[in-house]
């Protein structure tokens, strides 16, 4: 699925649902008051910026990907920039030979940008940057380098790694649904 970088996010209209990574069974779901902008929604046949990303940026992006899970879906999206589909015997969460990140994903991340704006990227953005040479726009790179997913605001929901959770948001358990 392709969306132009910095275009308004429209993929999932039911708000943002952050999974609690301490056990994967709890979540916070809300309608965001921030504007979401697309970053890294790449697809074969569409042009995207290619170039070297700094090691600092790549390391920080991969750390955010390991710390955050937003809008996790039941199905998987496999990278269609890779030359061939993975065989069924290859676990989806294991990188392809010669790659640094898995080439399939099922969720997103949010990176706070300027006040009131968050970047919405698919979990595959790590694979795109590390393995395909995707170079996101500078505002996203700056936001990633500035974002601490373990900031002081994390005390309220320790397993949820995002600062702009509304005050009335409630941590729920999947059994509550």
Buried (B, 14 or more C-beta within 10 A) or exposed (E): EEBEBBEEBEEBEEEBBBBBBEEEEBBBBBEBEBEBBBBBBBEEEEEBEEEEBEEEBBEBBBBBBEBBBBBBEEEEBBBBBBEEEBEEEBEBEEBBEEBEBBBBBBBBBBBBBEEEBBBBBBBBBBBBBBBBEBBBBEBBBBBBBEBBBEEEBBEEBEBBBBBBBEEEBEBBEEEEE
